[in-house]
């Protein structure tokens, strides 16, 4: 794990690869959210007399209370808050970029409803650097553990600065017209991304994960001309990511086949990732999306440096397919933040993760599930129109021989493995052979150790995964009893 990740001293707040996350009203409660608002404004916009924040949330039932506390903390340190209410993470980042504010999203992404957290964006809607996140963590630590000014949840709720201008969270600190202008500009950016082409004649199944994209995504795709069949677009506060969304594409695939759609797209709870299903019900994960997008952009001389940025989690098949297409792959650590840093450093324009975070750096400052859906639907529409430029992209996808891959999660406290356990893992990996890839890491978003094994055969991948799981379970158990 990087130095910025981990639990804060004597607290339950987990700073991972994408902000703060934990159990709502336990690890992440109103007191923590209020302190985080104060810490974020002090650390990121210190000395800025015109500090402004764009704030949004997903649909979890804990969202209103935690967002109210976060907003109160921001305002308590002098910030102006533009409350976007329920809004996908990429929309909040877009608003921050357009309005020149910092940004915060109350969400736990793909986690279950009972979790929540906060994602932060620096001024202009960019992901926090390691140094910026460390500064927020240090300031939060000082506020919660050194100072005595820790209001209770009830005290926070009673404060005048705890409520947005028009009442409950979801009302706007700015005028509704300003919010409308942000959303209009966001949708305009989606249309511009595909050069104004429409999705006329396409039938899409849209799985909103009962999350932040449940309202916006179907409506935006319809306005682009698509016929939309909506799934899981009725959030009730507890059904977010429940058997649906990007981590559960099975129902989407069945629906695409049932209604005869051209494409299915599924978002996660906060809308920054997308997994697709083709007209035959086959999953198009982030690796396959990147293969399609990279070759298509290269065909049109739009792929900067003929380079794609991917993480260590991407399948070996992606690298082989890109090599065959004359495209270089730059590999980063896990997380769209690492991808964004590599894109920025190298002047590249496309990157992402197997999980469905895809970043079009020339268009956005973060992963954007709806933007990826529009690009993919545009590819399908151009294929239907007989656009020969798509041929190579399709061949790239068809030729992508995916190595058998096994992914597992072992529950564990955040942090590095014990030395003996790490040595055992390293020994297994070293003896696995040249055509095998092993990755064992602590998750940056959940209290688990993630195991990834790729091998020439599924049986070999399963066997290695079993051995690694046994070693880690034994090591975690031993550490827990020490």
BADREN-547855 format. One record per residue (C-alpha): z negated, x negated, y; residue number from 1. Coordinates in nm, 3 decimals, always signed. Layout:
REM residues N
<up Z east X north Y resi NUM>
...
REM end
This chain:
REM residues 482
<up +0.000 east +0.000 north +0.000 resi 1>
<up +0.060 east -0.114 north +0.356 resi 2>
<up -0.234 east -0.200 north +0.573 resi 3>
<up -0.216 east +0.118 north +0.775 resi 4>
<up -0.255 east +0.347 north +0.474 resi 5>
<up -0.582 east +0.454 north +0.316 resi 6>
<up -0.896 east +0.649 north +0.387 resi 7>
<up -1.081 east +0.585 north +0.710 resi 8>
<up -1.424 east +0.432 north +0.666 resi 9>
<up -1.692 east +0.686 north +0.570 resi 10>
<up -1.446 east +0.975 north +0.606 resi 11>
<up -1.210 east +1.179 north +0.392 resi 12>
<up -0.908 east +1.153 north +0.623 resi 13>
<up -0.610 east +0.997 north +0.449 resi 14>
<up -0.355 east +0.806 north +0.655 resi 15>
<up -0.051 east +0.767 north +0.431 resi 16>
<up +0.319 east +0.700 north +0.474 resi 17>
<up +0.365 east +1.017 north +0.678 resi 18>
<up +0.053 east +1.086 north +0.883 resi 19>
<up -0.276 east +1.248 north +0.787 resi 20>
<up -0.309 east +1.480 north +0.490 resi 21>
<up -0.586 east +1.636 north +0.280 resi 22>
<up -0.755 east +1.954 north +0.162 resi 23>
<up -0.764 east +2.210 north +0.444 resi 24>
<up -1.112 east +2.289 north +0.583 resi 25>
<up -1.255 east +2.014 north +0.364 resi 26>
<up -1.085 east +1.681 north +0.426 resi 27>
<up -0.884 east +1.820 north +0.719 resi 28>
<up -1.089 east +2.069 north +0.921 resi 29>
<up -1.095 east +2.181 north +1.286 resi 30>
<up -1.327 east +1.895 north +1.384 resi 31>
<up -1.089 east +1.638 north +1.235 resi 32>
<up -0.785 east +1.806 north +1.394 resi 33>
<up -0.955 east +1.816 north +1.735 resi 34>
<up -1.052 east +1.449 north +1.708 resi 35>
<up -0.702 east +1.360 north +1.594 resi 36>
<up -0.553 east +1.532 north +1.899 resi 37>
<up -0.780 east +1.332 north +2.128 resi 38>
<up -0.715 east +1.009 north +1.939 resi 39>
<up -0.337 east +1.054 north +1.931 resi 40>
<up -0.309 east +1.118 north +2.303 resi 41>
<up -0.536 east +0.828 north +2.390 resi 42>
<up -0.366 east +0.583 north +2.153 resi 43>
<up -0.002 east +0.679 north +2.210 resi 44>
<up +0.010 east +0.795 north +2.571 resi 45>
<up -0.282 east +0.605 north +2.725 resi 46>
<up -0.245 east +0.576 north +3.099 resi 47>
<up +0.037 east +0.830 north +3.110 resi 48>
<up -0.065 east +1.080 north +3.376 resi 49>
<up +0.216 east +1.314 north +3.267 resi 50>
<up +0.133 east +1.309 north +2.894 resi 51>
<up +0.322 east +1.589 north +2.718 resi 52>
<up +0.332 east +1.695 north +2.355 resi 53>
<up +0.557 east +1.924 north +2.152 resi 54>
<up +0.355 east +2.081 north +1.869 resi 55>
<up +0.466 east +2.288 north +1.570 resi 56>
<up +0.336 east +2.390 north +1.229 resi 57>
<up +0.445 east +2.527 north +0.895 resi 58>
<up +0.335 east +2.856 north +0.738 resi 59>
<up +0.007 east +2.765 north +0.562 resi 60>
<up -0.280 east +3.004 north +0.629 resi 61>
<up -0.486 east +2.712 north +0.758 resi 62>
<up -0.216 east +2.629 north +1.013 resi 63>
<up -0.323 east +2.847 north +1.308 resi 64>
<up -0.683 east +2.724 north +1.312 resi 65>
<up -0.592 east +2.358 north +1.266 resi 66>
<up -0.310 east +2.373 north +1.521 resi 67>
<up -0.544 east +2.544 north +1.768 resi 68>
<up -0.796 east +2.261 north +1.724 resi 69>
<up -0.528 east +1.992 north +1.750 resi 70>
<up -0.394 east +2.146 north +2.072 resi 71>
<up -0.748 east +2.163 north +2.210 resi 72>
<up -0.798 east +1.794 north +2.139 resi 73>
<up -0.472 east +1.704 north +2.311 resi 74>
<up -0.557 east +1.915 north +2.614 resi 75>
<up -0.912 east +1.779 north +2.627 resi 76>
<up -0.762 east +1.438 north +2.708 resi 77>
<up -0.534 east +1.575 north +2.978 resi 78>
<up -0.214 east +1.641 north +2.787 resi 79>
<up +0.025 east +1.928 north +2.851 resi 80>
<up +0.123 east +2.099 north +2.525 resi 81>
<up +0.447 east +2.279 north +2.448 resi 82>
<up +0.350 east +2.492 north +2.150 resi 83>
<up +0.656 east +2.570 north +1.935 resi 84>
<up +0.461 east +2.778 north +1.683 resi 85>
<up +0.615 east +2.781 north +1.335 resi 86>
<up +0.886 east +2.516 north +1.348 resi 87>
<up +1.035 east +2.267 north +1.100 resi 88>
<up +0.938 east +1.905 north +1.152 resi 89>
<up +1.290 east +1.801 north +1.258 resi 90>
<up +1.293 east +2.072 north +1.526 resi 91>
<up +0.967 east +1.939 north +1.669 resi 92>
<up +1.112 east +1.586 north +1.667 resi 93>
<up +1.428 east +1.719 north +1.835 resi 94>
<up +1.220 east +1.895 north +2.101 resi 95>
<up +1.022 east +1.576 north +2.162 resi 96>
<up +1.345 east +1.382 north +2.204 resi 97>
<up +1.506 east +1.642 north +2.430 resi 98>
<up +1.198 east +1.710 north +2.645 resi 99>
<up +1.075 east +1.349 north +2.644 resi 100>
<up +0.740 east +1.431 north +2.487 resi 101>
<up +0.539 east +1.302 north +2.195 resi 102>
<up +0.526 east +1.531 north +1.891 resi 103>
<up +0.283 east +1.665 north +1.632 resi 104>
<up +0.338 east +1.888 north +1.329 resi 105>
<up +0.057 east +2.058 north +1.138 resi 106>
<up +0.189 east +2.048 north +0.782 resi 107>
<up +0.138 east +1.901 north +0.437 resi 108>
<up +0.510 east +1.901 north +0.361 resi 109>
<up +0.572 east +1.966 north -0.012 resi 110>
<up +0.201 east +1.988 north -0.102 resi 111>
<up +0.041 east +2.318 north -0.215 resi 112>
<up -0.083 east +2.577 north +0.036 resi 113>
<up -0.444 east +2.462 north +0.022 resi 114>
<up -0.357 east +2.121 north +0.169 resi 115>
<up -0.269 east +2.051 north +0.529 resi 116>
<up -0.224 east +1.758 north +0.762 resi 117>
<up -0.066 east +1.628 north +1.079 resi 118>
<up +0.253 east +1.431 north +1.131 resi 119>
<up +0.285 east +1.245 north +1.460 resi 120>
<up +0.586 east +1.133 north +1.662 resi 121>
<up +0.583 east +0.887 north +1.948 resi 122>
<up +0.735 east +0.968 north +2.285 resi 123>
<up +1.098 east +1.069 north +2.238 resi 124>
<up +1.046 east +1.199 north +1.884 resi 125>
<up +1.047 east +0.870 north +1.696 resi 126>
<up +0.833 east +0.796 north +1.391 resi 127>
<up +0.520 east +0.594 north +1.458 resi 128>
<up +0.534 east +0.222 north +1.395 resi 129>
<up +0.265 east +0.059 north +1.182 resi 130>
<up +0.096 east -0.062 north +1.499 resi 131>
<up +0.101 east +0.283 north +1.660 resi 132>
<up -0.037 east +0.451 north +1.349 resi 133>
<up -0.307 east +0.186 north +1.320 resi 134>
<up -0.401 east +0.246 north +1.684 resi 135>
<up -0.437 east +0.620 north +1.623 resi 136>
<up -0.642 east +0.556 north +1.308 resi 137>
<up -0.873 east +0.317 north +1.492 resi 138>
<up -0.921 east +0.557 north +1.782 resi 139>
<up -0.991 east +0.844 north +1.541 resi 140>
<up -1.242 east +0.631 north +1.355 resi 141>
<up -1.421 east +0.551 north +1.679 resi 142>
<up -1.427 east +0.914 north +1.791 resi 143>
<up -1.556 east +1.052 north +1.462 resi 144>
<up -1.791 east +0.777 north +1.351 resi 145>
<up -1.910 east +0.592 north +1.661 resi 146>
<up -1.936 east +0.858 north +1.930 resi 147>
<up -2.177 east +1.147 north +1.915 resi 148>
<up -1.946 east +1.397 north +2.089 resi 149>
<up -1.834 east +1.585 north +1.780 resi 150>
<up -1.806 east +1.958 north +1.852 resi 151>
<up -1.834 east +2.206 north +1.570 resi 152>
<up -1.542 east +2.421 north +1.458 resi 153>
<up -1.702 east +2.722 north +1.627 resi 154>
<up -1.743 east +2.531 north +1.954 resi 155>
<up -1.379 east +2.423 north +1.942 resi 156>
<up -1.263 east +2.780 north +1.887 resi 157>
<up -1.463 east +2.901 north +2.190 resi 158>
<up -1.320 east +2.644 north +2.430 resi 159>
<up -1.063 east +2.767 north +2.684 resi 160>
<up -0.831 east +2.478 north +2.600 resi 161>
<up -0.828 east +2.575 north +2.231 resi 162>
<up -0.585 east +2.861 north +2.277 resi 163>
<up -0.219 east +2.836 north +2.381 resi 164>
<up -0.121 east +3.007 north +2.705 resi 165>
<up -0.048 east +3.347 north +2.555 resi 166>
<up -0.313 east +3.366 north +2.286 resi 167>
<up -0.276 east +3.275 north +1.920 resi 168>
<up -0.084 east +2.975 north +1.793 resi 169>
<up +0.282 east +3.063 north +1.797 resi 170>
<up +0.273 east +3.165 north +2.162 resi 171>
<up +0.432 east +2.914 north +2.396 resi 172>
<up +0.260 east +2.685 north +2.645 resi 173>
<up +0.607 east +2.659 north +2.797 resi 174>
<up +0.816 east +2.965 north +2.876 resi 175>
<up +0.999 east +3.147 north +2.594 resi 176>
<up +1.321 east +3.057 north +2.775 resi 177>
<up +1.241 east +2.687 north +2.733 resi 178>
<up +1.181 east +2.738 north +2.362 resi 179>
<up +1.509 east +2.929 north +2.336 resi 180>
<up +1.687 east +2.644 north +2.511 resi 181>
<up +1.542 east +2.393 north +2.264 resi 182>
<up +1.651 east +2.601 north +1.963 resi 183>
<up +1.995 east +2.664 north +2.113 resi 184>
<up +2.036 east +2.292 north +2.176 resi 185>
<up +1.923 east +2.213 north +1.821 resi 186>
<up +2.177 east +2.452 north +1.669 resi 187>
<up +2.444 east +2.315 north +1.903 resi 188>
<up +2.367 east +1.968 north +1.766 resi 189>
<up +2.426 east +2.099 north +1.414 resi 190>
<up +2.765 east +2.240 north +1.513 resi 191>
<up +2.855 east +1.918 north +1.693 resi 192>
<up +2.761 east +1.716 north +1.384 resi 193>
<up +3.053 east +1.876 north +1.197 resi 194>
<up +3.288 east +1.863 north +1.499 resi 195>
<up +3.260 east +2.234 north +1.564 resi 196>
<up +3.394 east +2.337 north +1.224 resi 197>
<up +3.260 east +2.663 north +1.082 resi 198>
<up +3.136 east +2.754 north +0.735 resi 199>
<up +3.355 east +3.065 north +0.721 resi 200>
<up +3.422 east +3.177 north +0.365 resi 201>
<up +3.131 east +2.988 north +0.209 resi 202>
<up +2.858 east +3.168 north +0.017 resi 203>
<up +2.527 east +2.979 north +0.028 resi 204>
<up +2.197 east +3.047 north -0.145 resi 205>
<up +1.915 east +2.929 north +0.081 resi 206>
<up +1.564 east +2.862 north -0.056 resi 207>
<up +1.327 east +2.843 north +0.242 resi 208>
<up +1.024 east +2.738 north +0.031 resi 209>
<up +0.831 east +3.014 north +0.214 resi 210>
<up +0.782 east +2.744 north +0.473 resi 211>
<up +0.882 east +2.641 north +0.822 resi 212>
<up +1.256 east +2.677 north +0.753 resi 213>
<up +1.230 east +3.027 north +0.606 resi 214>
<up +1.344 east +3.202 north +0.924 resi 215>
<up +1.556 east +2.941 north +1.101 resi 216>
<up +1.769 east +2.806 north +0.816 resi 217>
<up +1.928 east +3.130 north +0.688 resi 218>
<up +1.992 east +3.252 north +1.042 resi 219>
<up +2.143 east +2.923 north +1.160 resi 220>
<up +2.372 east +2.897 north +0.858 resi 221>
<up +2.485 east +3.255 north +0.910 resi 222>
<up +2.563 east +3.179 north +1.273 resi 223>
<up +2.778 east +2.891 north +1.150 resi 224>
<up +2.981 east +3.144 north +0.953 resi 225>
<up +2.836 east +3.126 north +0.602 resi 226>
<up +2.744 east +3.422 north +0.385 resi 227>
<up +2.378 east +3.365 north +0.299 resi 228>
<up +2.165 east +3.487 north +0.010 resi 229>
<up +1.805 east +3.409 north +0.106 resi 230>
<up +1.535 east +3.315 north -0.146 resi 231>
<up +1.166 east +3.248 north -0.082 resi 232>
<up +1.192 east +3.325 north +0.287 resi 233>
<up +0.889 east +3.555 north +0.312 resi 234>
<up +0.585 east +3.333 north +0.377 resi 235>
<up +0.239 east +3.484 north +0.337 resi 236>
<up +0.031 east +3.174 north +0.408 resi 237>
<up -0.029 east +3.088 north +0.044 resi 238>
<up +0.315 east +3.095 north -0.119 resi 239>
<up +0.458 east +2.787 north +0.053 resi 240>
<up +0.619 east +2.556 north -0.209 resi 241>
<up +0.487 east +2.786 north -0.485 resi 242>
<up +0.750 east +2.763 north -0.760 resi 243>
<up +1.019 east +2.720 north -0.498 resi 244>
<up +1.167 east +2.478 north -0.250 resi 245>
<up +1.306 east +2.129 north -0.292 resi 246>
<up +1.058 east +2.026 north -0.563 resi 247>
<up +1.142 east +2.333 north -0.775 resi 248>
<up +1.524 east +2.374 north -0.773 resi 249>
<up +1.549 east +2.558 north -1.105 resi 250>
<up +1.535 east +2.908 north -0.956 resi 251>
<up +1.790 east +2.809 north -0.693 resi 252>
<up +2.034 east +2.693 north -0.959 resi 253>
<up +1.999 east +3.018 north -1.151 resi 254>
<up +2.055 east +3.219 north -0.832 resi 255>
<up +2.369 east +3.024 north -0.743 resi 256>
<up +2.516 east +3.104 north -1.084 resi 257>
<up +2.400 east +3.466 north -1.068 resi 258>
<up +2.566 east +3.546 north -0.734 resi 259>
<up +2.862 east +3.311 north -0.773 resi 260>
<up +2.774 east +3.107 north -0.464 resi 261>
<up +2.954 east +2.792 north -0.355 resi 262>
<up +2.636 east +2.596 north -0.293 resi 263>
<up +2.258 east +2.629 north -0.295 resi 264>
<up +2.018 east +2.445 north -0.064 resi 265>
<up +1.639 east +2.424 north -0.091 resi 266>
<up +1.400 east +2.289 north +0.171 resi 267>
<up +1.042 east +2.170 north +0.147 resi 268>
<up +0.751 east +2.325 north +0.333 resi 269>
<up +0.814 east +2.153 north +0.665 resi 270>
<up +1.193 east +2.135 north +0.640 resi 271>
<up +1.251 east +1.761 north +0.662 resi 272>
<up +1.407 east +1.732 north +0.317 resi 273>
<up +1.670 east +1.923 north +0.120 resi 274>
<up +1.777 east +1.935 north -0.243 resi 275>
<up +2.106 east +2.110 north -0.324 resi 276>
<up +2.266 east +2.278 north -0.625 resi 277>
<up +2.643 east +2.290 north -0.675 resi 278>
<up +2.846 east +2.593 north -0.781 resi 279>
<up +2.784 east +2.506 north -1.147 resi 280>
<up +2.407 east +2.494 north -1.102 resi 281>
<up +2.383 east +2.113 north -1.112 resi 282>
<up +2.123 east +1.950 north -0.887 resi 283>
<up +2.245 east +1.730 north -0.602 resi 284>
<up +1.940 east +1.519 north -0.521 resi 285>
<up +1.902 east +1.281 north -0.229 resi 286>
<up +2.082 east +0.998 north -0.409 resi 287>
<up +2.385 east +1.215 north -0.482 resi 288>
<up +2.387 east +1.351 north -0.129 resi 289>
<up +2.384 east +1.000 north +0.012 resi 290>
<up +2.671 east +0.900 north -0.218 resi 291>
<up +2.880 east +1.191 north -0.094 resi 292>
<up +2.794 east +1.141 north +0.271 resi 293>
<up +2.842 east +0.763 north +0.263 resi 294>
<up +3.187 east +0.770 north +0.105 resi 295>
<up +3.301 east +1.058 north +0.325 resi 296>
<up +3.185 east +0.879 north +0.641 resi 297>
<up +3.346 east +0.554 north +0.524 resi 298>
<up +3.676 east +0.738 north +0.463 resi 299>
<up +3.667 east +0.849 north +0.826 resi 300>
<up +3.559 east +0.505 north +0.957 resi 301>
<up +3.224 east +0.651 north +1.065 resi 302>
<up +2.986 east +0.461 north +0.833 resi 303>
<up +2.840 east +0.187 north +1.051 resi 304>
<up +2.881 east -0.149 north +0.883 resi 305>
<up +2.990 east +0.026 north +0.562 resi 306>
<up +2.620 east +0.025 north +0.478 resi 307>
<up +2.379 east +0.280 north +0.329 resi 308>
<up +2.000 east +0.245 north +0.351 resi 309>
<up +1.800 east +0.365 north +0.047 resi 310>
<up +1.451 east +0.309 north -0.090 resi 311>
<up +1.332 east +0.139 north -0.406 resi 312>
<up +1.307 east +0.485 north -0.565 resi 313>
<up +1.684 east +0.540 north -0.558 resi 314>
<up +1.851 east +0.530 north -0.898 resi 315>
<up +2.049 east +0.227 north -1.010 resi 316>
<up +2.344 east +0.462 north -1.043 resi 317>
<up +2.360 east +0.503 north -0.665 resi 318>
<up +2.389 east +0.129 north -0.612 resi 319>
<up +2.661 east +0.098 north -0.875 resi 320>
<up +2.859 east +0.386 north -0.726 resi 321>
<up +2.832 east +0.243 north -0.376 resi 322>
<up +2.935 east -0.102 north -0.495 resi 323>
<up +3.245 east +0.051 north -0.650 resi 324>
<up +3.324 east +0.218 north -0.319 resi 325>
<up +3.280 east -0.104 north -0.121 resi 326>
<up +2.958 east +0.013 north +0.045 resi 327>
<up +2.655 east -0.214 north +0.077 resi 328>
<up +2.310 east -0.072 north +0.001 resi 329>
<up +2.009 east -0.198 north +0.195 resi 330>
<up +1.686 east -0.131 north +0.003 resi 331>
<up +1.354 east -0.049 north +0.172 resi 332>
<up +1.003 east +0.049 north +0.076 resi 333>
<up +0.927 east +0.415 north +0.003 resi 334>
<up +0.920 east +0.662 north +0.292 resi 335>
<up +1.165 east +0.788 north +0.550 resi 336>
<up +0.976 east +0.582 north +0.808 resi 337>
<up +1.081 east +0.264 north +0.626 resi 338>
<up +1.436 east +0.398 north +0.608 resi 339>
<up +1.439 east +0.467 north +0.982 resi 340>
<up +1.310 east +0.120 north +1.061 resi 341>
<up +1.591 east -0.037 north +0.854 resi 342>
<up +1.851 east +0.189 north +1.013 resi 343>
<up +1.733 east +0.091 north +1.359 resi 344>
<up +1.704 east -0.280 north +1.282 resi 345>
<up +2.048 east -0.304 north +1.125 resi 346>
<up +2.236 east -0.064 north +1.348 resi 347>
<up +2.317 east +0.154 north +1.047 resi 348>
<up +2.373 east +0.529 north +1.064 resi 349>
<up +2.295 east +0.677 north +0.720 resi 350>
<up +1.998 east +0.642 north +0.490 resi 351>
<up +1.748 east +0.837 north +0.289 resi 352>
<up +1.546 east +0.895 north -0.023 resi 353>
<up +1.610 east +1.035 north -0.367 resi 354>
<up +1.358 east +1.309 north -0.284 resi 355>
<up +1.599 east +1.462 north -0.032 resi 356>
<up +1.502 east +1.303 north +0.299 resi 357>
<up +1.838 east +1.205 north +0.448 resi 358>
<up +1.862 east +1.057 north +0.797 resi 359>
<up +2.175 east +1.070 north +1.011 resi 360>
<up +2.051 east +0.816 north +1.263 resi 361>
<up +2.333 east +0.880 north +1.510 resi 362>
<up +2.224 east +1.246 north +1.525 resi 363>
<up +1.847 east +1.266 north +1.470 resi 364>
<up +1.524 east +1.067 north +1.477 resi 365>
<up +1.395 east +1.186 north +1.139 resi 366>
<up +1.497 east +1.343 north +0.810 resi 367>
<up +1.636 east +1.694 north +0.865 resi 368>
<up +1.690 east +1.927 north +0.571 resi 369>
<up +1.897 east +2.181 north +0.762 resi 370>
<up +2.118 east +1.908 north +0.910 resi 371>
<up +2.182 east +1.773 north +0.560 resi 372>
<up +2.261 east +2.125 north +0.440 resi 373>
<up +2.517 east +2.171 north +0.719 resi 374>
<up +2.683 east +1.838 north +0.640 resi 375>
<up +2.697 east +1.917 north +0.268 resi 376>
<up +2.829 east +2.269 north +0.326 resi 377>
<up +3.093 east +2.121 north +0.556 resi 378>
<up +3.201 east +1.889 north +0.274 resi 379>
<up +3.234 east +2.187 north +0.041 resi 380>
<up +3.429 east +2.382 north +0.304 resi 381>
<up +3.671 east +2.093 north +0.358 resi 382>
<up +3.722 east +2.063 north -0.015 resi 383>
<up +3.805 east +2.434 north -0.031 resi 384>
<up +4.054 east +2.381 north +0.253 resi 385>
<up +4.225 east +2.103 north +0.059 resi 386>
<up +4.107 east +1.813 north +0.273 resi 387>
<up +4.230 east +1.509 north +0.080 resi 388>
<up +3.977 east +1.285 north +0.256 resi 389>
<up +3.710 east +1.437 north +0.034 resi 390>
<up +3.869 east +1.315 north -0.287 resi 391>
<up +3.703 east +0.973 north -0.288 resi 392>
<up +3.364 east +1.123 north -0.211 resi 393>
<up +3.396 east +1.364 north -0.502 resi 394>
<up +3.507 east +1.084 north -0.732 resi 395>
<up +3.211 east +0.876 north -0.618 resi 396>
<up +2.973 east +1.155 north -0.713 resi 397>
<up +3.141 east +1.217 north -1.047 resi 398>
<up +3.143 east +0.844 north -1.127 resi 399>
<up +2.775 east +0.803 north -1.044 resi 400>
<up +2.627 east +0.720 north -1.382 resi 401>
<up +2.260 east +0.794 north -1.330 resi 402>
<up +2.022 east +0.578 north -1.530 resi 403>
<up +1.762 east +0.777 north -1.728 resi 404>
<up +1.456 east +0.795 north -1.506 resi 405>
<up +1.100 east +0.910 north -1.577 resi 406>
<up +0.859 east +0.991 north -1.293 resi 407>
<up +0.486 east +1.047 north -1.344 resi 408>
<up +0.176 east +1.087 north -1.128 resi 409>
<up -0.169 east +0.967 north -1.235 resi 410>
<up -0.461 east +1.111 north -1.030 resi 411>
<up -0.647 east +0.830 north -0.856 resi 412>
<up -0.818 east +0.744 north -0.530 resi 413>
<up -0.587 east +0.577 north -0.276 resi 414>
<up -0.580 east +0.201 north -0.284 resi 415>
<up -0.455 east -0.086 north -0.497 resi 416>
<up -0.507 east -0.101 north -0.872 resi 417>
<up -0.785 east -0.315 north -1.011 resi 418>
<up -0.672 east -0.672 north -1.082 resi 419>
<up -0.688 east -0.633 north -1.460 resi 420>
<up -0.492 east -0.308 north -1.448 resi 421>
<up -0.229 east -0.461 north -1.217 resi 422>
<up -0.189 east -0.758 north -1.453 resi 423>
<up -0.138 east -0.523 north -1.748 resi 424>
<up +0.124 east -0.326 north -1.552 resi 425>
<up +0.300 east -0.649 north -1.452 resi 426>
<up +0.305 east -0.769 north -1.815 resi 427>
<up +0.467 east -0.444 north -1.931 resi 428>
<up +0.726 east -0.462 north -1.654 resi 429>
<up +0.804 east -0.829 north -1.722 resi 430>
<up +0.869 east -0.761 north -2.089 resi 431>
<up +1.088 east -0.458 north -2.031 resi 432>
<up +1.424 east -0.635 north -2.011 resi 433>
<up +1.692 east -0.694 north -1.745 resi 434>
<up +1.833 east -0.340 north -1.753 resi 435>
<up +1.496 east -0.175 north -1.692 resi 436>
<up +1.336 east -0.102 north -1.356 resi 437>
<up +0.963 east -0.031 north -1.321 resi 438>
<up +0.786 east +0.077 north -1.003 resi 439>
<up +0.413 east +0.156 north -0.991 resi 440>
<up +0.261 east +0.236 north -0.653 resi 441>
<up -0.012 east +0.433 north -0.483 resi 442>
<up +0.127 east +0.746 north -0.319 resi 443>
<up +0.129 east +0.754 north +0.058 resi 444>
<up +0.084 east +1.132 north +0.070 resi 445>
<up -0.135 east +1.231 north -0.227 resi 446>
<up -0.430 east +1.077 north -0.420 resi 447>
<up -0.216 east +0.966 north -0.715 resi 448>
<up -0.055 east +0.656 north -0.862 resi 449>
<up +0.319 east +0.712 north -0.899 resi 450>
<up +0.508 east +0.566 north -1.195 resi 451>
<up +0.886 east +0.532 north -1.201 resi 452>
<up +1.077 east +0.388 north -1.497 resi 453>
<up +1.454 east +0.354 north -1.532 resi 454>
<up +1.602 east +0.232 north -1.860 resi 455>
<up +1.931 east +0.239 north -2.053 resi 456>
<up +1.804 east +0.528 north -2.266 resi 457>
<up +1.570 east +0.818 north -2.202 resi 458>
<up +1.365 east +0.725 north -2.507 resi 459>
<up +1.304 east +0.374 north -2.376 resi 460>
<up +1.213 east +0.510 north -2.032 resi 461>
<up +0.968 east +0.757 north -2.188 resi 462>
<up +0.806 east +0.492 north -2.408 resi 463>
<up +0.753 east +0.254 north -2.117 resi 464>
<up +0.620 east +0.535 north -1.902 resi 465>
<up +0.373 east +0.632 north -2.175 resi 466>
<up +0.247 east +0.273 north -2.200 resi 467>
<up +0.209 east +0.241 north -1.824 resi 468>
<up +0.033 east +0.576 north -1.800 resi 469>
<up -0.218 east +0.477 north -2.070 resi 470>
<up -0.294 east +0.146 north -1.896 resi 471>
<up -0.341 east +0.309 north -1.555 resi 472>
<up -0.551 east +0.600 north -1.686 resi 473>
<up -0.777 east +0.352 north -1.865 resi 474>
<up -0.799 east +0.133 north -1.554 resi 475>
<up -0.873 east +0.421 north -1.320 resi 476>
<up -1.136 east +0.552 north -1.559 resi 477>
<up -1.298 east +0.211 north -1.589 resi 478>
<up -1.298 east +0.167 north -1.213 resi 479>
<up -1.447 east +0.510 north -1.168 resi 480>
<up -1.739 east +0.433 north -1.399 resi 481>
<up -1.804 east +0.083 north -1.269 resi 482>
REM end
